Amino acid sequence: MLFPTGHRGAATPAPVVPSTGRLTPLGLDQVRITGGPWARRQEVNATATLAHIEHWLEREGWLGNFDLAVSGGLAEKRRGREFSDSEVYKLLEAMAWELGRRPDEDLQSRFDAIVLRVSAAQEPDGYLGTRFGRPGQQPRYTDLEWGHELYCQGHLFQAAAARARTGRADDLLVDVARRSADHVCATFGADGSQGICGHSEVEVGLAELGRALGEPRYLAQAALFVERHGHGVLADIEFGRSYYQDVVPVRQSEVLHGHAVRANYLAAGAVDVAVETGDTELLDAVAGQWARAQARRTYVTGGQGSHHQDEAFGDDWVLPPDRAYSETCASVGSVMVSWRLLLARGGVEYADAIERALTNVVATSPAHDGQSFFYANTLHQRVPAEHVDTDVVSKRAEASLRAPWFEVSCCPPNVARTFASLAAYVATVDDGGVQLHQYAPAEIRAELPSGERVELDVVTDYPADGRVEVRVVAAPAGDWTLTLRVPAWSASARVRVDGGPVREVGPGLVAVPGPRTGGAVVLDIDAAPRFVVPDPHIDAVRGCVAVQRGPEVLCLESVDLEAVGLGAGAGGGAGRGVDDVVVDTSVPPWEVDGTVYVRAGVLGAGAGAGDSNGAGWPYTAADDVAPRPRPELHDVPLVAYHDWANRGPATMRVWLPTL
């Protein structure tokens, strides 16, 4: 039976609220991030990013398209790509989560105004879209490969689910989404069109809206869409049907493939369907795809997608750092999949993957002021970018400086909705107690499934420091368990309960008896900087190392080289840029006052006949290669990858060659 009456978490203000599973999510009314880098991100998101996105949606006419739908003239005057409606819906979702996190009259007024404009454009039968179906436009659903009609409506459904779960189930946005979902079910149901959308999203949107409203028809329609993938429903294209996951059925696929965002959104929707229908075969299939993609198709940053041409996964082990596409939206999608699998199965590997992607991709996209963004996230920038005009739309997704807006601006509102709902990924509960998955200063005020209340304060400087202290403000009357995560990157950790003996623990889940009120648990994770080596199958970075401190991947940025006498600040001058630096791995990385250093120098003359001016032939017979002189070594500072390019044009690399 789907969505039984009174199913758990029906009103939990969180992006994912399954009716069953290993763990129960806690919502924005139960967890509040109170400090540290994630609290700063949330504050910038609320005070700067949401208004920034709203400004650009208005300025570029993407919001105005809904007004044109009412007044007429869409065929001649519509602006933006075929999927521009979805950015409005993602902004509404971000606003809904932010209002659920912290009510604000001005934000509420702006939210209501946008919803009114969207509502006015809805057709009598529930259809909502500005690109198709009106006089002078292509008929509805005649371009399922590229039209994004169902994709856009899927984002509408997620926005409405956010609104319903934050206490406004009677809201106008929810009514608009319900009518749109009814239209989709009537059009694409078992007896209707057998089509699917070329960009998955409607699946997860329908599932979440169905959960939020207790409407099983929406989940059933999501299941139909999931099962239709892989049967050649869509027309073949130059990238192949793999691009939109229509080459093999989901339950038969062995790995995430094709366009990385599409693949993750489809996988998230498939997990939703599998959990709600008890389909263990489908759940096992997605879990297997996730595992292989993490093991063979994911960058050290957690980024996914090594193809620029089709924004897609490469084959196993194809992870070139300088050609990393690693779209921000793909990492948002990977977090969506990992979180759903964690709730369903409880595995620590899913929380590790969430931390990796959030810390090193999602947090990398926005500038510190929250008003410019990376679309793609390279791991090796060879040429410093020109300054980006803060008042001009960028045409290039792979620019090496953050841009205020893009012709395809899916990433800024995706980041905004993720940050606004971030507290919902921190902790869960089960019959036995509380589980902490992500570490940040936080207040947890939760109710266990038994009805007993538990109140915790998390005190930590993580990730700058590996100590996490959980103070028990109020404990349940009976026995309970606190479960903590020791990340896979940690060499060791120690846990101590109520000042008792220290216990050495390894990576994985650590369950300890929950203290009484006034007690505390302290977890000390080894977050010291360390070298990371790649699997030798990843041939693009053989012989290189990366440096990681806690969950943060670090990088070498050219603006730091000049200060230590290793070249011009932006990577120019006598070939002394980041590409010429080699690291002495006999000296472990070390940290001084929050900055991590490595011992490194600059390569001497090349082994071949080529010279620094590009003349000659760069390849030499092995017998003729003279020993390369050992370079003079310096203490070279690194920067957190998520902070790079905040100091102007620069070159950068994550993977560093060794002596």
HELIX and SHEET records of a PDB file:
HELIX    1   1 GLY A   36  VAL A   44  1                                   9    
HELIX    2   2 ASN A   45  THR A   49  3                                   5    
HELIX    3   3 LEU A   50  ARG A   59  1                                  10    
HELIX    4   4 GLY A   64  SER A   71  1                                   8    
HELIX    5   5 LEU A   74  LYS A   77  1                                   4    
HELIX    6   6 SER A   84  ARG A  101  1                                  18    
HELIX    7   7 GLU A  105  ALA A  120  1                                  16    
HELIX    8   8 GLU A  149  ARG A  165  1                                  17    
HELIX    9   9 LEU A  172  PHE A  188  1                                  17    
HELIX   10  10 VAL A  202  LEU A  213  1                                  12    
HELIX   11  11 PRO A  216  ARG A  228  1                                  13    
HELIX   12  12 ARG A  241  TYR A  244  5                                   4    
HELIX   13  13 VAL A  250  GLN A  252  5                                   3    
HELIX   14  14 ALA A  260  THR A  277  1                                  18    
HELIX   15  15 THR A  280  ARG A  296  1                                  17    
HELIX   16  16 THR A  328  ARG A  345  1                                  18    
HELIX   17  17 VAL A  348  ALA A  357  1                                  10    
HELIX   18  18 LEU A  358  VAL A  362  3                                   5    
HELIX   19  19 CYS A  411  ALA A  420  1                                  10    
HELIX   20  20 LEU A  422  TYR A  425  5                                   4    
HELIX   21  21 ASP A  539  VAL A  541  5                                   3    
HELIX   22  22 SER A  558  ASP A  560  5                                   3    
HELIX   23  23 GLU A  562  VAL A  564  5                                   3    
HELIX   24  24 VAL A  578  ASP A  580  5                                   3    
HELIX   25  25 ALA A  622  ASP A  624  5                                   3    
HELIX   26  26 TYR A  641  ASP A  643  5                                   3    
SHEET    1   A 5 THR A  24  PRO A  25  0                                        
SHEET    2   A 5 ALA A 427  ASP A 430 -1                                        
SHEET    3   A 5 GLY A 433  LEU A 436 -1                                        
SHEET    4   A 5 THR A 481  VAL A 486  1                                        
SHEET    5   A 5 GLY A 508  PRO A 513 -1                                        
SHEET    1   B 7 VAL A  31  ILE A  33  0                                        
SHEET    2   B 7 ALA A 442  GLU A 447 -1                                        
SHEET    3   B 7 ARG A 453  THR A 460 -1                                        
SHEET    4   B 7 ARG A 467  ALA A 474 -1                                        
SHEET    5   B 7 ALA A 520  ILE A 525 -1                                        
SHEET    6   B 7 ALA A 493  VAL A 497 -1                                        
SHEET    7   B 7 ARG A 503  VAL A 505 -1                                        
SHEET    1   C 5 HIS A 380  GLN A 381  0                                        
SHEET    2   C 5 MET A 652  ARG A 653 -1                                        
SHEET    3   C 5 GLU A 552  GLU A 557 -1                                        
SHEET    4   C 5 CYS A 544  ARG A 549 -1                                        
SHEET    5   C 5 ARG A 530  VAL A 532 -1                                        
SHEET    1   D 4 HIS A 380  GLN A 381  0                                        
SHEET    2   D 4 MET A 652  ARG A 653 -1                                        
SHEET    3   D 4 GLU A 552  GLU A 557 -1                                        
SHEET    4   D 4 VAL A 639  ALA A 640 -1                                        
SHEET    1   E 5 HIS A 380  GLN A 381  0                                        
SHEET    2   E 5 MET A 652  ARG A 653 -1                                        
SHEET    3   E 5 GLU A 552  GLU A 557 -1                                        
SHEET    4   E 5 CYS A 544  ARG A 549 -1                                        
SHEET    5   E 5 LEU A 656  PRO A 657 -1                                        
SHEET    1   F 3 VAL A 581  VAL A 583  0                                        
SHEET    2   F 3 THR A 595  VAL A 602 -1                                        
SHEET    3   F 3 TRP A 590  VAL A 592 -1                                        
SHEET    1   G 3 VAL A 581  VAL A 583  0                                        
SHEET    2   G 3 THR A 595  VAL A 602 -1                                        
SHEET    3   G 3 HIS A 634  PRO A 637 -1                                        
END                                                                             
